[in-house]
Amino acid sequence: MFSYKAHAIKLFFAIPVLLLLTACAAGDAQFSQETPAGFWFGLWHGVISVISLIIHIFNENVVVYEVNNTGGWYDFGFLLGIICIWGGSSHASCKSAEAKKRDQEWEEIGEKVEIKVMRKLKDWAEDEEDTISDKEWKEIGEKVEKKLKRKIREWAEKD
């Protein structure tokens, strides 16, 4: 279960640490044409890029990208830093083992319910075979399926 208190405590300690680390942000006076930032500084600036951007919004002296750099190696380090820390959208789709297990359980429940409903519909169809056409049975099946999905979603949201 997700704990808001634990999350708040981590956030409380993480923000000051991150702000302290941004003291080494890009645009520092230590870099010049004679002593440009290299790969390792590029990597570091990539890691802190989002934090640098937020600070840059309020302080024009802090920039996200060091202009005085070695070129390709700095760029490579910067990009690698961004990818390693912030990644892509793959983090958004990651699920915990518990969430995967819960989804699998709901999938199994849905399949069992579907089998039972289809069995009952088949029995009902055999009893009513002469009075209802195939088109009407298809419509009935679609309506039942929609209603079951809606009910299962409602039951899932109650948990």
Secondary structure, DSSP 4 states (H G I P E B T S, - for coil): ---HHHHHHHHHHHHHHHHHHGGG-TT-TT--SSS-B-HHHHHHHHHTHHHHHHHHHH-TT--SS-SSB-SHHHHHHHHHHHHHHH--THHHH---HHHHHHHHHHHHHHHHHHHHHHHHHHHHHHHTTTTS-HHHHHHHHHHHHHHHHHHHHHHHHH-
